[in-house]
């Protein structure tokens, strides 16, 4: 019954910006850490950014200084502001809710971000 739905992906030029959103329903929100991950063909899914219940954040080295993760507990929304985008940022981006055990129910289905001129 838990649902995570990403939105905001699209085509942008290098150096451009994009804001991704993740709406969570059917689940508590504020008591769980949340994260953004991305995946390209032939590569493993990697952590992009994570935000704890305390709102402390952590980022992959490749996106530090360019991406910002945030959350709105009242709206049960997760966001990823992406600036200074590079072609290597091209990927399907997924949001995830942290749980004790891995479960596909706690992942969204992804939104595609393409950075190209």
C-alpha positions, 0 to 999 in steps of 0.5 A: 500500500506504500507508494512513492512517486517521482516527478520532475525529470526531463531533458536539460542542457549542461549547466542547467537546473532541474528539481525532482519531487517524490510524493509518499502516501500510505506510510508514515513519513517523518520518522524515516530517513529518505534518499535519492538514488540514480542508475544508468544502463550497465551500472549499479544503482548509486546513492546520490543524496540522503536526508535523515529525520533530523534533516542532516544530509549526506551527498555523493562526492560527484554531486556535492555543491551542486545538488540539494536534498530536502523534505517537507514532512507536513506534505510527505514530500522529498525533493532534489534540487539539481544545479550545474548539471553535467552529462554524466548526471544522466540517469533514472532517479529513484526516491527511497524510504529507509526501512530495517529490511530492503523491500521494493515497496519502499522505492519509487519507479523512477524519473528520467533525467537527461543532460544533453545539448 
